[in-house]
Amino acid sequence: MIEWAVRKKYFQNANHAIWFLTTSAFAGCVLLYYFLPDNKWVWLVPIVVFHISPIVRSVRVVRNNQASEIYSEGCIWFNMLMIIFYSLIGIIVHR
């Protein structure tokens, strides 16, 4: 998604896109927690928002052996471990 946004000239470079999307998603998560504080599934939304696009892109990079400006193989595996780690923390905290 980030590379697509840079190619379409929505952002000057990948760093600008990453910062914009991250802060926008963070603001959305804060608002979600503010308006739905008692919903135990709210923790799932940030995981999906932050990670679904990188997961899809990562699968394309690995499966098609594509070069990527943002995602290297080491980065992909690290992010997958972080998804698992954060998911486990979310499950433990919200039990």
N, CA, C and O atoms as CSV, one atom per row, in Angstrom:
chain,resi,resn,atom,element,x,y,z
A,1,MET,N,N,0.816,-1.178,0.000
A,1,MET,CA,C,0.000,0.000,0.000
A,1,MET,C,C,0.870,1.255,0.000
A,1,MET,O,O,0.556,2.230,-0.683
A,2,ILE,N,N,1.950,1.232,0.756
A,2,ILE,CA,C,2.818,2.395,0.837
A,2,ILE,C,C,3.504,2.632,-0.500
A,2,ILE,O,O,3.552,3.762,-0.987
A,3,GLU,N,N,4.032,1.573,-1.088
A,3,GLU,CA,C,4.687,1.726,-2.384
A,3,GLU,C,C,3.697,2.195,-3.448
A,3,GLU,O,O,4.046,2.993,-4.318
A,4,TRP,N,N,2.476,1.704,-3.377
A,4,TRP,CA,C,1.434,2.123,-4.307
A,4,TRP,C,C,1.167,3.622,-4.153
A,4,TRP,O,O,1.071,4.338,-5.149
A,5,ALA,N,N,1.047,4.099,-2.909
A,5,ALA,CA,C,0.772,5.518,-2.661
A,5,ALA,C,C,1.916,6.404,-3.150
A,5,ALA,O,O,1.678,7.512,-3.630
A,6,VAL,N,N,3.146,5.929,-3.031
A,6,VAL,CA,C,4.294,6.700,-3.525
A,6,VAL,C,C,4.301,6.714,-5.049
A,6,VAL,O,O,4.557,7.755,-5.655
A,7,ARG,N,N,4.020,5.563,-5.682
A,7,ARG,CA,C,3.961,5.502,-7.151
A,7,ARG,C,C,2.875,6.414,-7.708
A,7,ARG,O,O,3.059,7.023,-8.762
A,8,LYS,N,N,1.747,6.514,-7.014
A,8,LYS,CA,C,0.642,7.371,-7.456
A,8,LYS,C,C,0.897,8.841,-7.135
A,8,LYS,O,O,0.072,9.698,-7.451
A,9,LYS,N,N,2.033,9.134,-6.512
A,9,LYS,CA,C,2.444,10.506,-6.168
A,9,LYS,C,C,1.571,11.145,-5.088
A,9,LYS,O,O,1.459,12.369,-5.022
A,10,TYR,N,N,0.947,10.306,-4.233
A,10,TYR,CA,C,0.236,10.860,-3.092
A,10,TYR,C,C,1.221,11.342,-2.037
A,10,TYR,O,O,0.918,12.257,-1.270
A,11,PHE,N,N,2.407,10.723,-1.997
A,11,PHE,CA,C,3.467,11.079,-1.059
A,11,PHE,C,C,4.783,11.194,-1.818
A,11,PHE,O,O,4.971,10.560,-2.857
A,12,GLN,N,N,5.700,12.017,-1.284
A,12,GLN,CA,C,6.998,12.198,-1.943
A,12,GLN,C,C,7.872,10.962,-1.832
A,12,GLN,O,O,8.577,10.605,-2.776
A,13,ASN,N,N,7.826,10.309,-0.678
A,13,ASN,CA,C,8.617,9.092,-0.501
A,13,ASN,C,C,7.939,8.177,0.509
A,13,ASN,O,O,6.930,8.541,1.113
A,14,ALA,N,N,8.497,7.000,0.685
A,14,ALA,CA,C,7.886,5.994,1.556
A,14,ALA,C,C,7.844,6.433,3.010
A,14,ALA,O,O,6.898,6.107,3.727
A,15,ASN,N,N,8.856,7.168,3.453
A,15,ASN,CA,C,8.860,7.612,4.853
A,15,ASN,C,C,7.682,8.526,5.164
A,15,ASN,O,O,7.072,8.409,6.228
A,16,HIS,N,N,7.356,9.428,4.253
A,16,HIS,CA,C,6.206,10.308,4.467
A,16,HIS,C,C,4.918,9.496,4.539
A,16,HIS,O,O,4.062,9.754,5.386
A,17,ALA,N,N,4.785,8.533,3.664
A,17,ALA,CA,C,3.585,7.691,3.656
A,17,ALA,C,C,3.473,6.884,4.946
A,17,ALA,O,O,2.391,6.774,5.522
A,18,ILE,N,N,4.583,6.323,5.395
A,18,ILE,CA,C,4.569,5.526,6.625
A,18,ILE,C,C,4.156,6.390,7.812
A,18,ILE,O,O,3.311,5.983,8.609
A,19,TRP,N,N,4.743,7.574,7.934
A,19,TRP,CA,C,4.403,8.449,9.060
A,19,TRP,C,C,2.944,8.884,9.003
A,19,TRP,O,O,2.263,8.886,10.028
A,20,PHE,N,N,2.461,9.246,7.836
A,20,PHE,CA,C,1.075,9.683,7.720
A,20,PHE,C,C,0.113,8.554,8.065
A,20,PHE,O,O,-0.805,8.742,8.863
A,21,LEU,N,N,0.316,7.395,7.474
A,21,LEU,CA,C,-0.595,6.274,7.726
A,21,LEU,C,C,-0.531,5.799,9.173
A,21,LEU,O,O,-1.554,5.440,9.756
A,22,THR,N,N,0.663,5.797,9.751
A,22,THR,CA,C,0.803,5.364,11.146
A,22,THR,C,C,0.099,6.333,12.086
A,22,THR,O,O,-0.640,5.904,12.972
A,23,THR,N,N,0.315,7.625,11.909
A,23,THR,CA,C,-0.333,8.584,12.809
A,23,THR,C,C,-1.841,8.613,12.598
A,23,THR,O,O,-2.590,8.798,13.557
A,24,SER,N,N,-2.297,8.434,11.371
A,24,SER,CA,C,-3.738,8.378,11.116
A,24,SER,C,C,-4.360,7.152,11.781
A,24,SER,O,O,-5.417,7.247,12.403
A,25,ALA,N,N,-3.713,6.024,11.649
A,25,ALA,CA,C,-4.227,4.805,12.272
A,25,ALA,C,C,-4.185,4.913,13.794
A,25,ALA,O,O,-5.103,4.456,14.475
A,26,PHE,N,N,-3.131,5.510,14.324
A,26,PHE,CA,C,-3.035,5.691,15.770
A,26,PHE,C,C,-4.162,6.592,16.275
A,26,PHE,O,O,-4.779,6.300,17.300
A,27,ALA,N,N,-4.431,7.680,15.564
A,27,ALA,CA,C,-5.529,8.576,15.943
A,27,ALA,C,C,-6.864,7.828,15.896
A,27,ALA,O,O,-7.704,7.990,16.781
A,28,GLY,N,N,-7.052,7.014,14.867
A,28,GLY,CA,C,-8.275,6.214,14.779
A,28,GLY,C,C,-8.418,5.235,15.932
A,28,GLY,O,O,-9.514,5.040,16.457
A,29,CYS,N,N,-7.316,4.624,16.322
A,29,CYS,CA,C,-7.349,3.677,17.446
A,29,CYS,C,C,-7.672,4.383,18.757
A,29,CYS,O,O,-8.449,3.875,19.566
A,30,VAL,N,N,-7.080,5.548,18.964
A,30,VAL,CA,C,-7.370,6.313,20.178
A,30,VAL,C,C,-8.853,6.672,20.235
A,30,VAL,O,O,-9.484,6.533,21.283
A,31,LEU,N,N,-9.413,7.131,19.119
A,31,LEU,CA,C,-10.832,7.456,19.087
A,31,LEU,C,C,-11.703,6.223,19.319
A,31,LEU,O,O,-12.724,6.294,20.002
A,32,LEU,N,N,-11.297,5.117,18.753
A,32,LEU,CA,C,-12.047,3.875,18.939
A,32,LEU,C,C,-12.059,3.454,20.404
A,32,LEU,O,O,-13.101,3.079,20.940
A,33,TYR,N,N,-10.895,3.519,21.047
A,33,TYR,CA,C,-10.822,3.183,22.468
A,33,TYR,C,C,-11.614,4.183,23.314
A,33,TYR,O,O,-12.202,3.807,24.329
A,34,TYR,N,N,-11.632,5.443,22.904
A,34,TYR,CA,C,-12.361,6.463,23.649
A,34,TYR,C,C,-13.867,6.216,23.592
A,34,TYR,O,O,-14.547,6.289,24.615
A,35,PHE,N,N,-14.390,5.924,22.397
A,35,PHE,CA,C,-15.831,5.761,22.231
A,35,PHE,C,C,-16.334,4.361,22.576
A,35,PHE,O,O,-17.520,4.188,22.856
A,36,LEU,N,N,-15.459,3.366,22.561
A,36,LEU,CA,C,-15.863,1.989,22.884
A,36,LEU,C,C,-14.927,1.385,23.937
A,36,LEU,O,O,-14.269,0.381,23.665
A,37,PRO,N,N,-14.859,1.978,25.130
A,37,PRO,CA,C,-13.886,1.500,26.118
A,37,PRO,C,C,-14.201,0.110,26.682
A,37,PRO,O,O,-13.292,-0.585,27.135
A,38,ASP,N,N,-15.453,-0.298,26.663
A,38,ASP,CA,C,-15.824,-1.582,27.258
A,38,ASP,C,C,-15.871,-2.735,26.264
A,38,ASP,O,O,-16.130,-3.873,26.655
A,39,ASN,N,N,-15.630,-2.465,25.009
A,39,ASN,CA,C,-15.657,-3.512,23.991
A,39,ASN,C,C,-14.343,-4.290,24.029
A,39,ASN,O,O,-13.276,-3.718,23.806
A,40,LYS,N,N,-14.415,-5.586,24.310
A,40,LYS,CA,C,-13.185,-6.364,24.449
A,40,LYS,C,C,-12.550,-6.723,23.102
A,40,LYS,O,O,-11.430,-7.232,23.081
A,41,TRP,N,N,-13.223,-6.477,21.993
A,41,TRP,CA,C,-12.668,-6.773,20.677
A,41,TRP,C,C,-11.999,-5.567,20.027
A,41,TRP,O,O,-11.495,-5.670,18.908
A,42,VAL,N,N,-11.988,-4.433,20.708
A,42,VAL,CA,C,-11.401,-3.220,20.153
A,42,VAL,C,C,-9.909,-3.406,19.875
A,42,VAL,O,O,-9.384,-2.799,18.943
A,43,TRP,N,N,-9.233,-4.212,20.645
A,43,TRP,CA,C,-7.788,-4.435,20.451
A,43,TRP,C,C,-7.498,-5.092,19.113
A,43,TRP,O,O,-6.382,-4.980,18.605
A,44,LEU,N,N,-8.473,-5.774,18.531
A,44,LEU,CA,C,-8.261,-6.453,17.259
A,44,LEU,C,C,-8.175,-5.472,16.088
A,44,LEU,O,O,-7.474,-5.740,15.112
A,45,VAL,N,N,-8.868,-4.359,16.173
A,45,VAL,CA,C,-8.883,-3.380,15.083
A,45,VAL,C,C,-7.485,-2.826,14.790
A,45,VAL,O,O,-7.095,-2.793,13.623
A,46,PRO,N,N,-6.707,-2.387,15.800
A,46,PRO,CA,C,-5.361,-1.889,15.479
A,46,PRO,C,C,-4.469,-2.940,14.823
A,46,PRO,O,O,-3.670,-2.620,13.943
A,47,ILE,N,N,-4.603,-4.174,15.244
A,47,ILE,CA,C,-3.799,-5.236,14.637
A,47,ILE,C,C,-4.129,-5.355,13.155
A,47,ILE,O,O,-3.228,-5.463,12.322
A,48,VAL,N,N,-5.403,-5.334,12.828
A,48,VAL,CA,C,-5.819,-5.439,11.428
A,48,VAL,C,C,-5.405,-4.191,10.655
A,48,VAL,O,O,-4.875,-4.294,9.549
A,49,VAL,N,N,-5.642,-3.019,11.228
A,49,VAL,CA,C,-5.335,-1.767,10.539
A,49,VAL,C,C,-3.847,-1.657,10.240
A,49,VAL,O,O,-3.458,-1.302,9.128
A,50,PHE,N,N,-3.015,-1.961,11.230
A,50,PHE,CA,C,-1.579,-1.795,11.072
A,50,PHE,C,C,-0.924,-2.903,10.258
A,50,PHE,O,O,0.127,-2.681,9.658
A,51,HIS,N,N,-1.517,-4.082,10.225
A,51,HIS,CA,C,-0.774,-5.215,9.690
A,51,HIS,C,C,-1.343,-5.886,8.443
A,51,HIS,O,O,-0.630,-6.667,7.814
A,52,ILE,N,N,-2.564,-5.628,8.062
A,52,ILE,CA,C,-3.130,-6.370,6.933
A,52,ILE,C,C,-2.446,-6.003,5.611
A,52,ILE,O,O,-2.142,-6.887,4.810
A,53,SER,N,N,-2.204,-4.725,5.380
A,53,SER,CA,C,-1.546,-4.324,4.136
A,53,SER,C,C,-0.107,-4.853,4.058
A,53,SER,O,O,0.274,-5.396,3.021
A,54,PRO,N,N,0.704,-4.715,5.115
A,54,PRO,CA,C,2.049,-5.295,5.049
A,54,PRO,C,C,2.046,-6.816,4.876
A,54,PRO,O,O,2.925,-7.367,4.214
A,55,ILE,N,N,1.068,-7.490,5.465
A,55,ILE,CA,C,0.995,-8.948,5.314
A,55,ILE,C,C,0.739,-9.307,3.853
A,55,ILE,O,O,1.408,-10.179,3.298
A,56,VAL,N,N,-0.225,-8.635,3.234
A,56,VAL,CA,C,-0.542,-8.912,1.832
A,56,VAL,C,C,0.663,-8.630,0.950
A,56,VAL,O,O,1.000,-9.436,0.084
A,57,ARG,N,N,1.310,-7.499,1.161
A,57,ARG,CA,C,2.492,-7.139,0.362
A,57,ARG,C,C,3.634,-8.114,0.606
A,57,ARG,O,O,4.349,-8.488,-0.325
A,58,SER,N,N,3.805,-8.524,1.852
A,58,SER,CA,C,4.869,-9.469,2.181
A,58,SER,C,C,4.675,-10.804,1.490
A,58,SER,O,O,5.630,-11.395,0.986
A,59,VAL,N,N,3.454,-11.273,1.465
A,59,VAL,CA,C,3.177,-12.541,0.786
A,59,VAL,C,C,3.505,-12.415,-0.703
A,59,VAL,O,O,4.064,-13.337,-1.297
A,60,ARG,N,N,3.162,-11.290,-1.297
A,60,ARG,CA,C,3.481,-11.082,-2.721
A,60,ARG,C,C,4.999,-11.044,-2.944
A,60,ARG,O,O,5.499,-11.612,-3.914
A,61,VAL,N,N,5.722,-10.377,-2.050
A,61,VAL,CA,C,7.179,-10.273,-2.191
A,61,VAL,C,C,7.818,-11.650,-2.086
A,61,VAL,O,O,8.664,-12.008,-2.905
A,62,VAL,N,N,7.416,-12.421,-1.084
A,62,VAL,CA,C,8.030,-13.733,-0.872
A,62,VAL,C,C,7.597,-14.721,-1.954
A,62,VAL,O,O,8.438,-15.421,-2.519
A,63,ARG,N,N,6.300,-14.787,-2.250
A,63,ARG,CA,C,5.793,-15.770,-3.201
A,63,ARG,C,C,6.301,-15.503,-4.621
A,63,ARG,O,O,6.691,-16.435,-5.325
A,64,ASN,N,N,6.297,-14.250,-5.039
A,64,ASN,CA,C,6.684,-13.913,-6.409
A,64,ASN,C,C,8.139,-13.517,-6.541
A,64,ASN,O,O,8.600,-13.175,-7.630
A,65,ASN,N,N,8.864,-13.563,-5.435
A,65,ASN,CA,C,10.284,-13.199,-5.410
A,65,ASN,C,C,10.510,-11.808,-6.009
A,65,ASN,O,O,11.426,-11.595,-6.802
A,66,GLN,N,N,9.652,-10.874,-5.608
A,66,GLN,CA,C,9.711,-9.509,-6.118
A,66,GLN,C,C,10.683,-8.675,-5.290
A,66,GLN,O,O,10.881,-8.927,-4.102
A,67,ALA,N,N,11.271,-7.701,-5.922
A,67,ALA,CA,C,12.079,-6.727,-5.194
A,67,ALA,C,C,11.124,-5.705,-4.584
A,67,ALA,O,O,10.128,-5.328,-5.201
A,68,SER,N,N,11.434,-5.266,-3.380
A,68,SER,CA,C,10.594,-4.300,-2.710
A,68,SER,C,C,11.458,-3.236,-2.065
A,68,SER,O,O,12.466,-3.541,-1.428
A,69,GLU,N,N,11.059,-1.988,-2.233
A,69,GLU,CA,C,11.802,-0.882,-1.650
A,69,GLU,C,C,11.675,-0.881,-0.130
A,69,GLU,O,O,12.589,-0.443,0.569
A,70,ILE,N,N,10.569,-1.357,0.374
A,70,ILE,CA,C,10.287,-1.268,1.809
A,70,ILE,C,C,10.483,-2.596,2.527
A,70,ILE,O,O,11.066,-2.624,3.611
A,71,TYR,N,N,10.012,-3.694,1.948
A,71,TYR,CA,C,9.980,-4.964,2.654
A,71,TYR,C,C,11.093,-5.896,2.201
A,71,TYR,O,O,11.093,-6.369,1.065
A,72,SER,N,N,12.040,-6.158,3.093
A,72,SER,CA,C,13.047,-7.181,2.832
A,72,SER,C,C,12.568,-8.463,3.506
A,72,SER,O,O,11.632,-8.428,4.305
A,73,GLU,N,N,13.193,-9.579,3.197
A,73,GLU,CA,C,12.750,-10.834,3.807
A,73,GLU,C,C,12.925,-10.828,5.318
A,73,GLU,O,O,12.066,-11.331,6.042
A,74,GLY,N,N,14.033,-10.261,5.804
A,74,GLY,CA,C,14.252,-10.180,7.251
A,74,GLY,C,C,13.194,-9.332,7.929
A,74,GLY,O,O,12.718,-9.674,9.012
A,75,CYS,N,N,12.830,-8.243,7.306
A,75,CYS,CA,C,11.802,-7.350,7.837
A,75,CYS,C,C,10.447,-8.066,7.885
A,75,CYS,O,O,9.685,-7.913,8.840
A,76,ILE,N,N,10.168,-8.835,6.859
A,76,ILE,CA,C,8.894,-9.552,6.795
A,76,ILE,C,C,8.785,-10.541,7.949
A,76,ILE,O,O,7.758,-10.589,8.626
A,77,TRP,N,N,9.829,-11.329,8.181
A,77,TRP,CA,C,9.774,-12.319,9.260
A,77,TRP,C,C,9.712,-11.654,10.629
A,77,TRP,O,O,9.003,-12.134,11.514
A,78,PHE,N,N,10.436,-10.564,10.817
A,78,PHE,CA,C,10.377,-9.837,12.082
A,78,PHE,C,C,8.960,-9.318,12.338
A,78,PHE,O,O,8.442,-9.439,13.448
A,79,ASN,N,N,8.343,-8.746,11.317
A,79,ASN,CA,C,6.989,-8.225,11.485
A,79,ASN,C,C,5.983,-9.335,11.776
A,79,ASN,O,O,5.053,-9.136,12.558
A,80,MET,N,N,6.154,-10.485,11.164
A,80,MET,CA,C,5.260,-11.606,11.460
A,80,MET,C,C,5.389,-12.033,12.917
A,80,MET,O,O,4.387,-12.331,13.566
A,81,LEU,N,N,6.612,-12.066,13.433
A,81,LEU,CA,C,6.815,-12.391,14.848
A,81,LEU,C,C,6.167,-11.337,15.747
A,81,LEU,O,O,5.597,-11.673,16.785
A,82,MET,N,N,6.250,-10.072,15.355
A,82,MET,CA,C,5.644,-9.015,16.154
A,82,MET,C,C,4.120,-9.116,16.136
A,82,MET,O,O,3.480,-8.838,17.149
A,83,ILE,N,N,3.534,-9.502,15.023
A,83,ILE,CA,C,2.084,-9.684,14.957
A,83,ILE,C,C,1.658,-10.766,15.948
A,83,ILE,O,O,0.695,-10.592,16.695
A,84,ILE,N,N,2.376,-11.870,15.948
A,84,ILE,CA,C,2.065,-12.962,16.878
A,84,ILE,C,C,2.225,-12.492,18.319
A,84,ILE,O,O,1.366,-12.753,19.162
A,85,PHE,N,N,3.330,-11.795,18.600
A,85,PHE,CA,C,3.604,-11.314,19.946
A,85,PHE,C,C,2.506,-10.355,20.435
A,85,PHE,O,O,1.981,-10.523,21.536
A,86,TYR,N,N,2.163,-9.356,19.618
A,86,TYR,CA,C,1.137,-8.392,20.014
A,86,TYR,C,C,-0.235,-9.050,20.141
A,86,TYR,O,O,-1.021,-8.678,21.012
A,87,SER,N,N,-0.523,-10.009,19.294
A,87,SER,CA,C,-1.797,-10.713,19.382
A,87,SER,C,C,-1.893,-11.482,20.693
A,87,SER,O,O,-2.930,-11.474,21.356
A,88,LEU,N,N,-0.805,-12.144,21.058
A,88,LEU,CA,C,-0.805,-12.881,22.328
A,88,LEU,C,C,-0.958,-11.937,23.514
A,88,LEU,O,O,-1.698,-12.233,24.452
A,89,ILE,N,N,-0.274,-10.821,23.478
A,89,ILE,CA,C,-0.422,-9.839,24.569
A,89,ILE,C,C,-1.852,-9.345,24.636
A,89,ILE,O,O,-2.419,-9.242,25.724
A,90,GLY,N,N,-2.444,-9.037,23.493
A,90,GLY,CA,C,-3.841,-8.575,23.468
A,90,GLY,C,C,-4.805,-9.609,24.024
A,90,GLY,O,O,-5.734,-9.271,24.758
A,91,ILE,N,N,-4.584,-10.860,23.676
A,91,ILE,CA,C,-5.457,-11.930,24.175
A,91,ILE,C,C,-5.302,-12.077,25.668
A,91,ILE,O,O,-6.295,-12.220,26.381
A,92,ILE,N,N,-4.067,-12.044,26.161
A,92,ILE,CA,C,-3.821,-12.198,27.606
A,92,ILE,C,C,-4.404,-11.029,28.398
A,92,ILE,O,O,-5.036,-11.231,29.435
A,93,VAL,N,N,-4.194,-9.821,27.915
A,93,VAL,CA,C,-4.653,-8.632,28.633
A,93,VAL,C,C,-6.172,-8.542,28.676
A,93,VAL,O,O,-6.734,-8.096,29.677
A,94,HIS,N,N,-6.837,-8.952,27.620
A,94,HIS,CA,C,-8.288,-8.797,27.539
A,94,HIS,C,C,-9.064,-10.033,27.940
A,94,HIS,O,O,-10.220,-10.187,27.545
A,95,ARG,N,N,-8.473,-10.894,28.693
A,95,ARG,CA,C,-9.224,-12.061,29.196
A,95,ARG,C,C,-9.957,-11.711,30.447
A,95,ARG,O,O,-10.643,-12.559,31.018
